Amino acid sequence: MIKKLQRIVLLSLLTVVLGIPVSLACTNFLISKGATVDGSTMITYAADSHTLYGELYYQPAQDYAAGTLRDIYEWDTGKFLGRIPQAAHTYSVVGNMNENQVSIGETTYGGREILFKQADAIMDYGSLIYIALQRSKSAREAISVMTDLVEKYGYASEGESFSISDANEVWIMEMIGKGEGEKGAVWVAQRVPDGYICGHANQARITTFPMNDEANCLFAKDVISFAREKGWFDGKNKDFSFSDIYAPVDFSGARFSDARVYSGFNKVFSGMKQYEDYILGNVKHDGENKFPSNRMPLWVKPDKKLTVQDVMGMMRDHYEGTPLDMTKDIGAGPFKLPYRWRPLSWKVDSISYVNERAISTQQTGFSFVAQSRSWLPNPIGGILWFGVDDTYSTCYVPMYCGITQIPECFKVGNGDMLTYSETSAFWTFNLVSNFTYLRYDAMIPDVLKVQKNLENKFVAYTPSVDLAAQNLWNSGKKQETLQFLTDYSVSQANGMTQEWKKLSQFLIVKFMDGNIKKEKDGVFERTDTGMSPMPNQPGYPDWWKKVIVEGTGDHLKMVGSPGH
């Protein structure tokens, strides 16, 4: 992806000069055609990083003269890596979806450190994503583009899981470099079976795979022989496990990563309880090959077919109702805050402890649900349901893949991580979420009410927008169709941001100074003389008061109180 210089410089300074690492902590779910109510395919992506600014990237379709070169910049740092020949024609790309309804997401899993570095490699995972989107008409073609690029130009990233979809198929592909001495990467890609859902969250998930089923499984010709050469595998081919060889799961892989997949699955599939011990970090190794024996399956079949709002719901989770429920332990404080400030691990008396890492997390730059629908023309069929900041409190607004302009609220350059902008959705949503974190249990219902009303409206409008756009398209008015979709998407996104600004104003009035003003249906009560009545002062829950007493003894005890 071609980024603006401002963002490149910022990330380079943060990463290289200040030594601040870019977080590699994202979550993807993959929903096959047969697992949805309407027959669409979907993938999700939460781009989580403490330095990533939430904005919507756009590259128009373009033709290039022979000999044109494309600059390659590393996605995480903005570092210039090299140049490759530009394609004669590139497709337009809105965020992580192109005009052909092809979408790609990712999560980084790392893997064997010896494979991280590769001299002169110039294809990092971010460049693979956005170049493939510019050059692909289908998910299979995207896989071919990505794997051909790393074979020719080398792979310049750690181990990576990719979600790749089009209007008919959804694929998970896992890749890791070959380290020094050999260019390229080893990889496996599997098609999610129709009717099933898949997920990955910073832990390699593909284990064994079929080797004679090109319709559903593709892989590097040396994915097994390379491991044999390195001395990492000496069994039968049928027993080869990509993850267990190239990125073995450990406590952090189960607790910080696969646990998120578990929790998302758990929302739509009733058979996850058997994996509770695993997601606590208890990885069991037994059997002849010593691979983990209690890992979760790569995919599951949901209890019912899913709507786009069901899938949005999978992305909104703090482990509620699971053994890792972040609202239950004392770390949630008196107001049940399901967030823990970083770092993920910490020590007391030389003993290490963890903060849970949920799907919904405070440091999300942007997230999306990419929905592709095969029964509509491509510019109309693809919708990138896009949101910024924390997935739990964001609002997903429809960005049709055929749009030719980005809303001001999401536009690249409208603010950055160090520059506040009044018209930026990222800053507006962060105002709301960060204020909500102060008294979470009381404030979040007001946020979710506005979120639900807006998303319900967007979903309800979609069939009418589709129909109007399709009528224009069928009458040969293709440019008018794209303009109609652009006008609709832009107006809804900017309007949503204005509604969120109103929400921020409502919240500061209602919850100022730890009080809760009386209101009904968004209207504040007044006395007969127009004054504000005495607000509610809920204070703290009894269990928290006992914690305070246990920690302070008689220091806060009133003189004359019994026992004093």
Beta strands, then each sheet from edge to edge (+ up, - down):
strand 1: 28-31
strand 2: 41-48
strand 3: 58-59
strand 4: 62-63
strand 5: 69-73
strand 6: 80-85
strand 7: 89-90
strand 8: 93-94
strand 9: 97-98
strand 10: 103-110
strand 11: 159-165
strand 12: 170-177
strand 13: 185-191
strand 14: 197-200
strand 15: 217-219
strand 16: 299-300
strand 17: 345-348
strand 18: 351-354
strand 19: 364-372
strand 20: 383-388
strand 21: 397-400
strand 22: 519-520
strand 23: 523-524
sheet 1: 16+ 14- 1+ 2- 19+ 20- 21+
sheet 2: 3+ 8- 9+
sheet 3: 4+ 7-
sheet 4: 5+ 6-
sheet 5: 10+ 11- 12+ 13- 15+
sheet 6: 17+ 18-
sheet 7: 22+ 23-
end
